[in-house]
Amino acid sequence: MIGTIVDGLLRYSGLLIYESAVPVIHWLAPVWIIAMWMLFSTTLNHSLSWLKGRPWLSFLLGAIFGPLSYIAGTRLEAIAFNGDWWTIVGMLAIVWGASMMLLMLLEERNA
């Protein structure tokens, strides 16, 4: 849910433009993004379990690989940045670093 909410807020703010729209709910992230977040959540207890107990490493990795995912999306022409490239990438780094750290703290707590 965290990924879906954050992507929805990024779309609503106008910073990200998704090439595939959701016609009924204009602020919601597209279905393919929601599906990607659902799949990503399945990795938290398995392939990413080594990040539990390492909140700052999870922040760092989220801050690096989160924006890289969006940059890949722009290269595939699935999304577009609406504004200064560096500002958006910096904002994505902070948002996804914090989100990844929060996700791992929640997973650690639920274990």
N, C-alpha and C positions, 0 to 999 in steps of 0.2 A: 504493500500500500504506500510506503514511503516514496518509492520511485515513481509511482503513478501520480501521487499528489505533487511531487516536485516537478515532474515533467508537465503536468497540467498547469501549474503556476508559471512555469517558464513560457509555456505557450500563451497563457492568458496575458502575461506581461508584454508579449510581443517580441521578446528577445529571440525566441526560436519560432521558426515558421516550418511547420510540417507540410510536406508536399501532398500527403494524403489527409484529407479532412474527415472529421466526424461531424456529419451534417446536423445531427440532433442537438448535441451539446458542444458548442463552439469552443469552450475552454478546455475540454478534456483532451488528454493525449490520445493519439490514434490507437486503435486496437492492437496493431503490431507492436507498439512500444509497451503497452500494458502486458502483452504476452511475453515480451522479452524480460520484463521485470519479474513476472511470475516464474519464469525459468531461472532467472538469476537467483531468486530467493531459495531455490532448491539446492544451490551450491553452498550456502552458508554453513550448514552442518556437516558438509562432506569435504569438498575440495578446498574450501576456505576455512575450515575449522582450526587450522594452525594459527589463524589470526586472533582467536579468542585469547583474551588476557594481554593483548598487545594493541591497546587502543591507538597509540600514536603511530604505529606502523600501519594500522588499518586506515587512519586518516591520511597518511602520506600516500599509500597506494591508491586510495579513492581519489585523492587530489591529482594524481598523475593519470590514472587509467580512465577515470570518469570523463574528463575533457577529451582524451584521445578517442573515446567511443563516439562522441559528438562530432569531432573532426572527421572521423571515418564516415559518419552519416552525411556530412556536407560533401565529402568526396564522392559518395554514392548518389548524391543529389536527392536524398530522402528528407533532409532538413536543410534549413538555411539560417545563418546568423543574421539578425536584424539589428545591426549596430557595429560598433568598433570591435574587431576580431579579438584583440588582446584583452579588452575589458570583459567580453563575454567568456573567453577561456578562463580568465582569472576568477570570475564569479562562479563558473562551473567547478573550478578546482576547489574553491572554498565550500560550496554547497555539497559536492560529492565527497569531499574529504570528511566533512562533518556527518553526512548521511552514512557513510561507510563505518565510521567510528560508532555512531549510534546503533546501527544494525548489529555490529559485532558485540557491543555492550549488552544489547537486548538478548542476543543469542547466548551470550555467556550467562546471563541471569536466568534464562529459561532452561539451561542445561542441567 
